[in-house]
Amino acid sequence: MQRVCELSDLAPNSGVCALINNVQVAIFQLVDSKSQTSVYALSNWDPIGKANVMYRGLIGSISDEPVICSPLYKQHYSLVTGRCFESEEMHLSVYRCVVENQHVFVGLADAATFAA
């Protein structure tokens, strides 16, 4: 696990891009109506748009599952599993993300790729 930033560096309900060991990672901080914070880390590479843009996507939910909507062609990807809702063969890598003492850590070695 590598320390990436402080939790305060992340804008609520938005994404940022971090370069970790030459891998672009999109990191999202979600804050719900009860002020509970969740942080997710996924590949920044849009497999359909073929560009590193996922951190710029719109955050939402489908059936109570948090998603990121690609800013290019508008596919929805689960922030939890990385699966694409519109295309079963597409997915994003999901990285372990932990917040300890207000520090955000991401583990690239812990990457999980989930098939839809």
ZAKOLNU-559271 format. One record per atom (N, C-alpha, C): residue number from 1; chain; atom name; x, y negated, z negated. Coordinates in nm, 3 decimals. Layout:
<atoms>
ATOM    k  c   a       c1       c2       c3
ATOM  NUM  A  CA        X        Y        Z
...
</atoms>
This chain:
<atoms>
ATOM    k  c   a       c1       c2       c3
ATOM    1  A   N    0.084    0.118    0.000
ATOM    1  A  CA    0.000    0.000    0.000
ATOM    1  A   C    0.089   -0.124    0.000
ATOM    2  A   N    0.051   -0.219    0.082
ATOM    2  A  CA    0.128   -0.343    0.092
ATOM    2  A   C    0.041   -0.461    0.051
ATOM    3  A   N    0.097   -0.548   -0.033
ATOM    3  A  CA    0.025   -0.669   -0.072
ATOM    3  A   C    0.019   -0.761    0.048
ATOM    4  A   N   -0.103   -0.806    0.083
ATOM    4  A  CA   -0.124   -0.886    0.203
ATOM    4  A   C   -0.151   -1.032    0.170
ATOM    5  A   N   -0.234   -1.057    0.070
ATOM    5  A  CA   -0.272   -1.194    0.037
ATOM    5  A   C   -0.340   -1.196   -0.099
ATOM    6  A   N   -0.382   -1.315   -0.138
ATOM    6  A  CA   -0.463   -1.332   -0.258
ATOM    6  A   C   -0.610   -1.326   -0.216
ATOM    7  A   N   -0.695   -1.282   -0.304
ATOM    7  A  CA   -0.838   -1.278   -0.274
ATOM    7  A   C   -0.888   -1.418   -0.238
ATOM    8  A   N   -0.835   -1.519   -0.304
ATOM    8  A  CA   -0.876   -1.658   -0.278
ATOM    8  A   C   -0.836   -1.706   -0.138
ATOM    9  A   N   -0.744   -1.634   -0.071
ATOM    9  A  CA   -0.705   -1.669    0.066
ATOM    9  A   C   -0.811   -1.629    0.167
ATOM   10  A   N   -0.902   -1.542    0.127
ATOM   10  A  CA   -1.007   -1.493    0.217
ATOM   10  A   C   -1.133   -1.578    0.201
ATOM   11  A   N   -1.191   -1.618    0.313
ATOM   11  A  CA   -1.316   -1.693    0.310
ATOM   11  A   C   -1.431   -1.593    0.293
ATOM   12  A   N   -1.524   -1.622    0.203
ATOM   12  A  CA   -1.638   -1.531    0.184
ATOM   12  A   C   -1.715   -1.511    0.314
ATOM   13  A   N   -1.753   -1.385    0.338
ATOM   13  A  CA   -1.834   -1.347    0.453
ATOM   13  A   C   -1.772   -1.389    0.585
ATOM   14  A   N   -1.640   -1.364    0.593
ATOM   14  A  CA   -1.565   -1.398    0.713
ATOM   14  A   C   -1.445   -1.304    0.724
ATOM   15  A   N   -1.374   -1.314    0.835
ATOM   15  A  CA   -1.258   -1.229    0.856
ATOM   15  A   C   -1.132   -1.308    0.880
ATOM   16  A   N   -1.019   -1.244    0.855
ATOM   16  A  CA   -0.887   -1.299    0.887
ATOM   16  A   C   -0.806   -1.187    0.950
ATOM   17  A   N   -0.699   -1.224    1.017
ATOM   17  A  CA   -0.610   -1.126    1.077
ATOM   17  A   C   -0.477   -1.128    1.003
ATOM   18  A   N   -0.424   -1.010    0.975
ATOM   18  A  CA   -0.292   -0.998    0.912
ATOM   18  A   C   -0.206   -0.906    0.996
ATOM   19  A   N   -0.079   -0.936    1.005
ATOM   19  A  CA    0.015   -0.850    1.076
ATOM   19  A   C    0.090   -0.769    0.971
ATOM   20  A   N    0.069   -0.640    0.970
ATOM   20  A  CA    0.129   -0.550    0.872
ATOM   20  A   C    0.209   -0.445    0.947
ATOM   21  A   N    0.341   -0.447    0.933
ATOM   21  A  CA    0.427   -0.352    1.003
ATOM   21  A   C    0.396   -0.347    1.153
ATOM   22  A   N    0.383   -0.465    1.212
ATOM   22  A  CA    0.354   -0.480    1.356
ATOM   22  A   C    0.217   -0.427    1.398
ATOM   23  A   N    0.125   -0.411    1.303
ATOM   23  A  CA   -0.012   -0.369    1.332
ATOM   23  A   C   -0.105   -0.483    1.293
ATOM   24  A   N   -0.190   -0.526    1.388
ATOM   24  A  CA   -0.287   -0.629    1.356
ATOM   24  A   C   -0.406   -0.567    1.283
ATOM   25  A   N   -0.435   -0.622    1.165
ATOM   25  A  CA   -0.543   -0.570    1.081
ATOM   25  A   C   -0.642   -0.682    1.056
ATOM   26  A   N   -0.770   -0.653    1.075
ATOM   26  A  CA   -0.878   -0.747    1.045
ATOM   26  A   C   -0.924   -0.719    0.903
ATOM   27  A   N   -0.924   -0.822    0.820
ATOM   27  A  CA   -0.964   -0.808    0.680
ATOM   27  A   C   -1.087   -0.895    0.656
ATOM   28  A   N   -1.189   -0.834    0.595
ATOM   28  A  CA   -1.316   -0.903    0.573
ATOM   28  A   C   -1.351   -0.903    0.425
ATOM   29  A   N   -1.395   -1.018    0.377
ATOM   29  A  CA   -1.445   -1.028    0.240
ATOM   29  A   C   -1.595   -1.053    0.248
ATOM   30  A   N   -1.674   -0.962    0.191
ATOM   30  A  CA   -1.818   -0.979    0.187
ATOM   30  A   C   -1.859   -1.009    0.044
ATOM   31  A   N   -1.946   -1.108    0.028
ATOM   31  A  CA   -2.000   -1.144   -0.102
ATOM   31  A   C   -2.151   -1.133   -0.091
ATOM   32  A   N   -2.212   -1.046   -0.174
ATOM   32  A  CA   -2.357   -1.025   -0.165
ATOM   32  A   C   -2.433   -1.127   -0.250
ATOM   33  A   N   -2.564   -1.114   -0.252
ATOM   33  A  CA   -2.650   -1.210   -0.323
ATOM   33  A   C   -2.629   -1.207   -0.475
ATOM   34  A   N   -2.566   -1.101   -0.526
ATOM   34  A  CA   -2.537   -1.091   -0.669
ATOM   34  A   C   -2.392   -1.131   -0.699
ATOM   35  A   N   -2.326   -1.194   -0.602
ATOM   35  A  CA   -2.186   -1.238   -0.612
ATOM   35  A   C   -2.087   -1.123   -0.627
ATOM   36  A   N   -2.125   -1.004   -0.584
ATOM   36  A  CA   -2.034   -0.890   -0.581
ATOM   36  A   C   -1.949   -0.900   -0.455
ATOM   37  A   N   -1.818   -0.881   -0.472
ATOM   37  A  CA   -1.726   -0.893   -0.359
ATOM   37  A   C   -1.678   -0.756   -0.314
ATOM   38  A   N   -1.678   -0.735   -0.182
ATOM   38  A  CA   -1.621   -0.615   -0.120
ATOM   38  A   C   -1.522   -0.661   -0.016
ATOM   39  A   N   -1.409   -0.591   -0.005
ATOM   39  A  CA   -1.308   -0.625    0.095
ATOM   39  A   C   -1.284   -0.502    0.182
ATOM   40  A   N   -1.282   -0.522    0.313
ATOM   40  A  CA   -1.263   -0.415    0.410
ATOM   40  A   C   -1.146   -0.449    0.502
ATOM   41  A   N   -1.075   -0.346    0.547
ATOM   41  A  CA   -0.965   -0.364    0.642
ATOM   41  A   C   -0.983   -0.265    0.756
ATOM   42  A   N   -0.981   -0.316    0.879
ATOM   42  A  CA   -0.999   -0.233    0.998
ATOM   42  A   C   -0.901   -0.279    1.105
ATOM   43  A   N   -0.890   -0.198    1.207
ATOM   43  A  CA   -0.810   -0.237    1.323
ATOM   43  A   C   -0.865   -0.365    1.382
ATOM   44  A   N   -0.777   -0.455    1.421
ATOM   44  A  CA   -0.819   -0.579    1.486
ATOM   44  A   C   -0.842   -0.558    1.636
ATOM   45  A   N   -0.804   -0.443    1.689
ATOM   45  A  CA   -0.814   -0.412    1.832
ATOM   45  A   C   -0.956   -0.372    1.869
ATOM   46  A   N   -1.016   -0.446    1.960
ATOM   46  A  CA   -1.148   -0.413    2.014
ATOM   46  A   C   -1.126   -0.311    2.126
ATOM   47  A   N   -1.169   -0.185    2.106
ATOM   47  A  CA   -1.140   -0.082    2.206
ATOM   47  A   C   -1.218   -0.099    2.337
ATOM   48  A   N   -1.324   -0.174    2.335
ATOM   48  A  CA   -1.402   -0.196    2.457
ATOM   48  A   C   -1.355   -0.324    2.527
ATOM   49  A   N   -1.334   -0.430    2.452
ATOM   49  A  CA   -1.288   -0.557    2.508
ATOM   49  A   C   -1.139   -0.560    2.536
ATOM   50  A   N   -1.066   -0.461    2.482
ATOM   50  A  CA   -0.921   -0.449    2.503
ATOM   50  A   C   -0.846   -0.575    2.460
ATOM   51  A   N   -0.877   -0.623    2.338
ATOM   51  A  CA   -0.810   -0.742    2.285
ATOM   51  A   C   -0.813   -0.737    2.132
ATOM   52  A   N   -0.717   -0.803    2.070
ATOM   52  A  CA   -0.712   -0.813    1.924
ATOM   52  A   C   -0.798   -0.930    1.879
ATOM   53  A   N   -0.928   -0.903    1.858
ATOM   53  A  CA   -1.022   -1.011    1.827
ATOM   53  A   C   -1.123   -0.977    1.716
ATOM   54  A   N   -1.117   -0.860    1.660
ATOM   54  A  CA   -1.224   -0.819    1.569
ATOM   54  A   C   -1.240   -0.910    1.448
ATOM   55  A   N   -1.133   -0.971    1.401
ATOM   55  A  CA   -1.144   -1.059    1.285
ATOM   55  A   C   -1.235   -1.179    1.313
ATOM   56  A   N   -1.258   -1.210    1.439
ATOM   56  A  CA   -1.343   -1.322    1.478
ATOM   56  A   C   -1.490   -1.284    1.490
ATOM   57  A   N   -1.521   -1.156    1.469
ATOM   57  A  CA   -1.658   -1.108    1.487
ATOM   57  A   C   -1.754   -1.158    1.381
ATOM   58  A   N   -1.882   -1.140    1.409
ATOM   58  A  CA   -1.988   -1.178    1.318
ATOM   58  A   C   -2.018   -1.063    1.222
ATOM   59  A   N   -2.031   -1.095    1.095
ATOM   59  A  CA   -2.062   -0.995    0.994
ATOM   59  A   C   -2.213   -0.983    0.981
ATOM   60  A   N   -2.260   -0.861    0.965
ATOM   60  A  CA   -2.403   -0.837    0.947
ATOM   60  A   C   -2.423   -0.702    0.883
ATOM   61  A   N   -2.541   -0.645    0.903
ATOM   61  A  CA   -2.568   -0.511    0.852
ATOM   61  A   C   -2.670   -0.443    0.942
ATOM   62  A   N   -2.659   -0.312    0.948
ATOM   62  A  CA   -2.756   -0.228    1.018
ATOM   62  A   C   -2.795   -0.120    0.920
ATOM   63  A   N   -2.922   -0.114    0.885
ATOM   63  A  CA   -2.972   -0.017    0.786
ATOM   63  A   C   -2.890   -0.022    0.657
ATOM   64  A   N   -2.865   -0.140    0.607
ATOM   64  A  CA   -2.790   -0.165    0.484
ATOM   64  A   C   -2.642   -0.127    0.492
ATOM   65  A   N   -2.592   -0.094    0.611
ATOM   65  A  CA   -2.450   -0.066    0.628
ATOM   65  A   C   -2.382   -0.192    0.681
ATOM   66  A   N   -2.277   -0.241    0.615
ATOM   66  A  CA   -2.210   -0.361    0.663
ATOM   66  A   C   -2.140   -0.334    0.796
ATOM   67  A   N   -2.155   -0.429    0.889
ATOM   67  A  CA   -2.097   -0.413    1.022
ATOM   67  A   C   -2.027   -0.541    1.064
ATOM   68  A   N   -1.939   -0.525    1.162
ATOM   68  A  CA   -1.878   -0.638    1.231
ATOM   68  A   C   -1.922   -0.628    1.377
ATOM   69  A   N   -1.965   -0.738    1.433
ATOM   69  A  CA   -2.008   -0.743    1.572
ATOM   69  A   C   -1.893   -0.800    1.654
ATOM   70  A   N   -1.847   -0.725    1.752
ATOM   70  A  CA   -1.737   -0.770    1.835
ATOM   70  A   C   -1.770   -0.905    1.900
ATOM   71  A   N   -1.674   -0.999    1.896
ATOM   71  A  CA   -1.701   -1.129    1.959
ATOM   71  A   C   -1.702   -1.124    2.112
ATOM   72  A   N   -1.655   -1.014    2.170
ATOM   72  A  CA   -1.649   -1.006    2.316
ATOM   72  A   C   -1.776   -0.950    2.378
ATOM   73  A   N   -1.804   -0.821    2.354
ATOM   73  A  CA   -1.919   -0.758    2.418
ATOM   73  A   C   -2.029   -0.720    2.320
ATOM   74  A   N   -2.015   -0.763    2.194
ATOM   74  A  CA   -2.119   -0.755    2.092
ATOM   74  A   C   -2.152   -0.615    2.040
ATOM   75  A   N   -2.060   -0.518    2.053
ATOM   75  A  CA   -2.083   -0.389    1.990
ATOM   75  A   C   -2.071   -0.405    1.839
ATOM   76  A   N   -2.143   -0.322    1.766
ATOM   76  A  CA   -2.142   -0.325    1.620
ATOM   76  A   C   -2.060   -0.208    1.567
ATOM   77  A   N   -1.967   -0.238    1.476
ATOM   77  A  CA   -1.881   -0.137    1.416
ATOM   77  A   C   -1.902   -0.137    1.265
ATOM   78  A   N   -1.912   -0.020    1.207
ATOM   78  A  CA   -1.926   -0.009    1.062
ATOM   78  A   C   -1.798   -0.055    0.993
ATOM   79  A   N   -1.813   -0.139    0.892
ATOM   79  A  CA   -1.696   -0.179    0.813
ATOM   79  A   C   -1.651   -0.066    0.722
ATOM   80  A   N   -1.737    0.031    0.699
ATOM   80  A  CA   -1.706    0.144    0.610
ATOM   80  A   C   -1.636    0.257    0.685
ATOM   81  A   N   -1.689    0.294    0.802
ATOM   81  A  CA   -1.636    0.410    0.874
ATOM   81  A   C   -1.565    0.375    1.004
ATOM   82  A   N   -1.588    0.255    1.059
ATOM   82  A  CA   -1.529    0.216    1.186
ATOM   82  A   C   -1.607    0.263    1.308
ATOM   83  A   N   -1.713    0.340    1.288
ATOM   83  A  CA   -1.788    0.393    1.403
ATOM   83  A   C   -1.862    0.283    1.476
ATOM   84  A   N   -1.875    0.298    1.606
ATOM   84  A  CA   -1.947    0.205    1.690
ATOM   84  A   C   -2.092    0.251    1.702
ATOM   85  A   N   -2.185    0.163    1.678
ATOM   85  A  CA   -2.327    0.199    1.682
ATOM   85  A   C   -2.377    0.216    1.824
ATOM   86  A   N   -2.316    0.149    1.922
ATOM   86  A  CA   -2.364    0.154    2.059
ATOM   86  A   C   -2.294    0.259    2.145
ATOM   87  A   N   -2.177    0.304    2.104
ATOM   87  A  CA   -2.100    0.396    2.187
ATOM   87  A   C   -2.033    0.501    2.098
ATOM   88  A   N   -2.081    0.622    2.102
ATOM   88  A  CA   -2.033    0.729    2.014
ATOM   88  A   C   -1.884    0.756    2.026
ATOM   89  A   N   -1.826    0.735    2.143
ATOM   89  A  CA   -1.684    0.767    2.160
ATOM   89  A   C   -1.591    0.654    2.113
ATOM   90  A   N   -1.645    0.539    2.077
ATOM   90  A  CA   -1.562    0.426    2.032
ATOM   90  A   C   -1.564    0.415    1.880
ATOM   91  A   N   -1.451    0.369    1.826
ATOM   91  A  CA   -1.440    0.350    1.681
ATOM   91  A   C   -1.319    0.261    1.651
ATOM   92  A   N   -1.316    0.208    1.532
ATOM   92  A  CA   -1.202    0.131    1.483
ATOM   92  A   C   -1.135    0.211    1.372
ATOM   93  A   N   -1.004    0.199    1.361
ATOM   93  A  CA   -0.935    0.260    1.247
ATOM   93  A   C   -0.972    0.181    1.122
ATOM   94  A   N   -0.990    0.253    1.013
ATOM   94  A  CA   -1.024    0.193    0.885
ATOM   94  A   C   -0.906    0.215    0.791
ATOM   95  A   N   -0.864    0.109    0.722
ATOM   95  A  CA   -0.750    0.118    0.633
ATOM   95  A   C   -0.795    0.103    0.488
ATOM   96  A   N   -0.727    0.173    0.400
ATOM   96  A  CA   -0.756    0.161    0.259
ATOM   96  A   C   -0.726    0.019    0.215
ATOM   97  A   N   -0.818   -0.041    0.143
ATOM   97  A  CA   -0.805   -0.179    0.099
ATOM   97  A   C   -0.843   -0.185   -0.048
ATOM   98  A   N   -0.755   -0.242   -0.130
ATOM   98  A  CA   -0.776   -0.248   -0.274
ATOM   98  A   C   -0.748   -0.390   -0.322
ATOM   99  A   N   -0.828   -0.436   -0.417
ATOM   99  A  CA   -0.804   -0.565   -0.481
ATOM   99  A   C   -0.767   -0.537   -0.626
ATOM  100  A   N   -0.647   -0.580   -0.666
ATOM  100  A  CA   -0.599   -0.564   -0.803
ATOM  100  A   C   -0.544   -0.698   -0.850
ATOM  101  A   N   -0.595   -0.746   -0.963
ATOM  101  A  CA   -0.550   -0.874   -1.019
ATOM  101  A   C   -0.555   -0.986   -0.915
ATOM  102  A   N   -0.660   -0.987   -0.836
ATOM  102  A  CA   -0.683   -1.088   -0.733
ATOM  102  A   C   -0.586   -1.080   -0.614
ATOM  103  A   N   -0.507   -0.972   -0.606
ATOM  103  A  CA   -0.419   -0.948   -0.492
ATOM  103  A   C   -0.485   -0.845   -0.401
ATOM  104  A   N   -0.479   -0.868   -0.270
ATOM  104  A  CA   -0.537   -0.775   -0.172
ATOM  104  A   C   -0.424   -0.688   -0.118
ATOM  105  A   N   -0.442   -0.556   -0.128
ATOM  105  A  CA   -0.346   -0.458   -0.079
ATOM  105  A   C   -0.411   -0.377    0.033
ATOM  106  A   N   -0.334   -0.348    0.138
ATOM  106  A  CA   -0.382   -0.267    0.249
ATOM  106  A   C   -0.282   -0.155    0.272
ATOM  107  A   N   -0.333   -0.033    0.292
ATOM  107  A  CA   -0.248    0.082    0.317
ATOM  107  A   C   -0.264    0.133    0.459
ATOM  108  A   N   -0.169    0.105    0.544
ATOM  108  A  CA   -0.175    0.155    0.682
ATOM  108  A   C   -0.156    0.305    0.689
ATOM  109  A   N   -0.074    0.359    0.600
ATOM  109  A  CA   -0.049    0.503    0.599
ATOM  109  A   C   -0.176    0.580    0.565
ATOM  110  A   N   -0.271    0.510    0.503
ATOM  110  A  CA   -0.397    0.574    0.464
ATOM  110  A   C   -0.505    0.557    0.569
ATOM  111  A   N   -0.466    0.525    0.692
ATOM  111  A  CA   -0.567    0.499    0.797
ATOM  111  A   C   -0.654    0.622    0.818
ATOM  112  A   N   -0.781    0.593    0.837
ATOM  112  A  CA   -0.876    0.700    0.866
ATOM  112  A   C   -0.950    0.661    0.992
ATOM  113  A   N   -0.963    0.753    1.082
ATOM  113  A  CA   -1.040    0.730    1.203
ATOM  113  A   C   -1.160    0.822    1.196
ATOM  114  A   N   -1.276    0.762    1.203
ATOM  114  A  CA   -1.399    0.838    1.190
ATOM  114  A   C   -1.468    0.844    1.325
ATOM  115  A   N   -1.505    0.962    1.366
ATOM  115  A  CA   -1.583    0.975    1.489
ATOM  115  A   C   -1.727    0.944    1.453
ATOM  116  A   N   -1.800    0.885    1.546
ATOM  116  A  CA   -1.940    0.850    1.520
ATOM  116  A   C   -2.024    0.975    1.504
</atoms>
